[in-house]
Amino acid sequence: MTKTQVYIEEADLAALHQLSERTGKSVAALIREAIRSTWLQPRPEAGHQGPVSLWNGPLRRTSSEHDSIYDEP
């Protein structure tokens, strides 16, 4: 394991400390867990394919309309 530093907003750090107290996990363990589950590919489990994408915005089109961007206006 390698040590690194990150800048975190004070309110977020306070929330992490509260979560740490509730869960019994260290703040560092919570951050590592969040990084793994949000940004890194999950470890393969039997039958688990993982997320298709990371998207948090509103949907503008459905998958059946994926070629509609090439339609004439």
C-alpha positions as CSV (number, residue, x, y, z in Angstrom):
1,M,0.0,0.0,0.0
2,T,1.2,3.5,-0.8
3,K,0.5,6.7,1.2
4,T,-1.0,9.7,-0.6
5,Q,-2.6,13.0,0.3
6,V,-5.8,14.5,-1.0
7,Y,-7.6,17.8,-0.2
8,I,-11.1,17.3,1.2
9,E,-13.7,19.9,2.1
10,E,-14.0,20.3,5.8
11,A,-17.7,19.4,5.8
12,D,-17.0,16.2,3.8
13,L,-14.2,15.2,6.2
14,A,-16.5,15.8,9.2
15,A,-19.1,13.6,7.6
16,L,-16.5,10.9,7.0
17,H,-15.5,11.0,10.6
18,Q,-19.1,10.6,11.7
19,L,-19.5,7.7,9.3
20,S,-16.3,6.2,10.6
21,E,-17.6,6.3,14.2
22,R,-20.9,4.7,13.1
23,T,-19.4,1.9,11.0
24,G,-16.2,1.2,13.0
25,K,-14.2,1.6,9.8
26,S,-11.3,4.1,9.5
27,V,-11.6,7.2,7.4
28,A,-8.9,5.8,5.1
29,A,-10.8,2.5,4.7
30,L,-14.0,4.4,3.8
31,I,-12.1,6.4,1.2
32,R,-10.5,3.3,-0.3
33,E,-13.8,1.5,-0.4
34,A,-15.5,4.5,-2.1
35,I,-12.7,4.7,-4.7
36,R,-13.0,1.0,-5.5
37,S,-16.8,0.9,-5.7
38,T,-17.1,4.2,-7.7
39,W,-14.1,4.5,-10.0
40,L,-12.3,1.2,-10.2
41,Q,-13.6,-1.9,-11.9
42,P,-15.2,-4.2,-9.3
43,R,-13.6,-7.5,-8.7
44,P,-15.4,-10.1,-10.7
45,E,-17.8,-12.3,-8.8
46,A,-19.8,-15.3,-10.1
47,G,-22.3,-13.9,-12.5
48,H,-21.5,-10.3,-11.8
49,Q,-20.7,-8.2,-14.9
50,G,-20.3,-4.8,-13.1
51,P,-21.6,-1.4,-14.1
52,V,-21.9,-0.5,-17.8
53,S,-21.1,3.2,-17.2
54,L,-20.9,5.8,-14.5
55,W,-23.6,8.4,-15.3
56,N,-25.3,10.7,-12.9
57,G,-27.1,13.1,-15.2
58,P,-30.5,13.2,-16.8
59,L,-31.1,10.9,-19.8
60,R,-31.6,12.7,-23.1
61,R,-32.2,9.7,-25.3
62,T,-33.0,6.0,-24.8
63,S,-30.7,3.3,-26.1
64,S,-33.1,2.6,-29.0
65,E,-32.5,6.2,-30.2
66,H,-28.7,6.1,-30.1
67,D,-28.4,6.7,-33.9
68,S,-30.8,9.7,-33.8
69,I,-27.9,12.1,-33.6
70,Y,-27.2,11.3,-37.2
71,D,-30.8,12.1,-38.4
72,E,-31.4,15.2,-40.6
73,P,-32.7,18.2,-38.6
